[in-house]
Amino acid sequence: MKEQSHFAMSLPNTVRNIFLILLSLFLAFQVTDLKAQGKPKLIQFSGLVVAGDSSYGIPNVHIYIPRSGRGTTSNFLGYFSMPTLEGDTVAIKAVGYREKMFAIPRNLQEDKWSLIISLSEDTLSLPDVEVLPWPTEKIFKEAFIALKLPEQDMHNMNQNLNDQVMKRMMYNMGADGAANHNFYMNQQIIKQQNRFSVPTISLLNPFAWQKFIKSVKKGGMREQWRENDDGSDDKR
């Protein structure tokens, strides 16, 4: 500073004044630059977090700044928005996905910055674990060989799975809700189709005869018995 003052005093007045003005401007710019560096710019950081190449957002993703502990979470569409400072490092974490880190760039033209962040799945394959009630394979084999099934249970199983019993259950089983609904809808369709025509006689309908013959072949005309009030049996 002493050398600069001595040099300025040795110059003519006009040149010295110009030199002092330029020196003042230079020092003013330096002070402004230092102030700007001491106070970072506020940036509104927003974006969409998606899974891999998919366009579907990931909900409940944690977006935070580790240095300050501030952050937010993405909504059910994967969108988020939070205030940051330029130069901040932002961490993105989600369960089942790999963590990502981003740095807010400096000297942005605008006070906002948006990104589409793609997270890759973090899949970890664990070894197979077998849980057995026996401590060793040898004891399991011995217990399996010594196992005796109840005779009555086997008899009941064979009796319930008999072909004649299964057929009798099938023939006596009534229509369920879906079958009744389909029958009702078919009747409504036939009624709408025949509303402007004379009803046909089933005896002259070849399709009705075909359906009747198929029903007879399947056992539809089987004889069933019912007991009257007086105790006698009538065929139906």
C-alpha angles and dihedrals in degrees: 000000000000091000091049091049092048090048092049092049091052093056124086117268096256095047091043092054092049090049092051092050092051091046091051092050091049092051091047092053091049092052091048091050092050091050091050091050092050094055114049120214119257113242127190104221116199137157151134123269114211134176113251114298092343122110093216115108125235114233126217096023114161114233112180144144109245094203096058101021093232121134150121142224131244119252126238090284094051095252124136139171130188139159117253140166124245110266094028118138112229123201123206116200134173134165110262095016135090118258121252131198127206132184119214104236121237128235096030116176092226133036093243136067129189131191142177104226118201117201123198121219118257104216119182120189113211123202119259116267120201117202114198131172089227122071096220138025092240093059090048092054092049092050092047093051092048093050114119120194118217111260093217093056091052090049092051091048093052091046095050092047094051113131094230092050092049092049092049090051091049093051094046096045113108127223117279127222095274093051092048091049092051091048092050093048091049090052090051091050092050090048092053092047094051099040092104098038139068114264113255125233113245092215089067095043112102091198090056090051090050091052090047093052092049090050091052092050091051092051098260092139095056117143118255127191130214130183118235125218091261091055097252122130123235128188117237 
